[in-house]
Amino acid sequence: MPFFQISNKNKMKNLFFLSIILPVIVFCYSCNNTPTQVDSAIEKNENKSSDVIKKTQALILTQPFEFDPSDKNKITGDYTAQSKITIPQNLATQSKWIMFEGPVLENDLVAYRYYADSRHRFDIYGKTVSDLVMDTVGWKYHDIMDWGTDILKVGNSLGLGSPAIWYKDTLFTLSDCGKKSIEIIDNNKNTSTIRTTFQNLNIEGQTFDLVQDWSIEAGQPWSEIHLKVTNGQLPKGMSFATGIVKHLPEIIQGEASNYFYAMNWGEQSFHKENMGMAILAEKKYQPEHVDDDLSHAYAFKNANQEVRYRFLSAWERDNNNAKDANGFKQLVEKSGK
């Protein structure tokens, strides 16, 4: 008998059969795809997606032409990302040829920059968001925007953590050199590094070659400077140095593990809001306070060829959750581990 001519009696038998067998099939299928396995697959896919989310970035952005000394504010098009540039000897201060006036390192907590011209001072961008945003920021970064703002007035001081040379009781910044090049050597998810090479750096008539590697890590409020003389040692009588601008008269010194630190907290941001700044270095470099009118300065007395140090900041609006001097001190001491 054809299937479409099944009797009512047989139809009832088939329906009974299906009512027993189908639940068994469904149960067996679900056993082979347990919630644990499904969750694992979803988690794996989510982890795979998160692996491509960058948490640091290094930026060198310039206009699409060589620097024009006749018009330092000249802008003809979008800024172009560069991996390596040689700084023009006549690069003017506050030039718009290079965005932010120099290279930038950013992570999920903070962004730092230094002026690429002869000033070579470090500055801070406070952030209120964890996203990487500095490649979308325009020239109005002194205003408080939805992402944050420039939070430090540097002037002729050492700003925060600017490298210097202490010589004959005077601070010399890394300003006068025969050639200065900037290169991004690491730009990954969790770390980014910018290398600056100074050829024939001139300090009071004595010259040497110096490399500055500047790096940042995801989830950390600090960045690290590594300075190294590549053709010998510092000339006799010179020491590496750094410091913090004297917006506040006080400075607190302390130790965390094998690190020395100097820090302060108070109304010292560009917009007169609370902010903390600190420098840290291993005690083996023998950091020593030295006198300077504009900066709380420290010379490294036991670093003839190279030195490593860190600098960090926290702004009352950012995501570091440091809301007072004690909270910032905890952040500083944690950064020395």
Buried (B, 14 or more C-beta within 10 A) or exposed (E): EEEEEEEEEEEEEEEEEEEEEEEEEEEEEEEEEEEEEEEEEEEEEEEEEEEEEBBBBBBBBBBEEEBBEEEBEEBEEEBEEBEEBEBBEEBBEEBBBBBBBBBBBBBBBBBBBBBBBBBBBBBBBBBBEEEBBBEEBEEEBEEBBEBBBBBBBBEEBBBBBBBBBBBEEEBBBBBBBEEBEBBBEBBEBBBBBBBBBBBBBBBBEBBBBBBBBBBBBBEBBBBBBBBBBEEEEBBEEBBBBBBBBBBBEEBBEBEBEEBBBBBBBBEBBBBEBBBBBBBBBBEEBBBBEBEBEBBBBBBBBEBBEBBBBBBBBBBBBBBBEBEEBEBBBEBBBBBBE
